[in-house]
Amino acid sequence: MTVVALLDWRSPEHFDHSGDKPCVICTKPTPLRSDRGKPVHKVCAEDWIDRHSVQEDDA
């Protein structure tokens, strides 16, 4: 079974009105920010989590 991370970024603190910055993963511009304030697209963050999470089969 494959688990896919789906982040809830409806909160306004995930949008930076000061302007776009390069995504830390794909380097394309984004106004979105992670929980830690890093510029990152939601889909890039979800993909990163999926690729770096420990699968049940790995444990």
Secondary structure, 3 states (H helix, E strand, C coil): CCCCCCCCCCCHHHECCCCCEECCCCCCEECEECCCCCECCHHHHHHHHHHHCCCCCCC
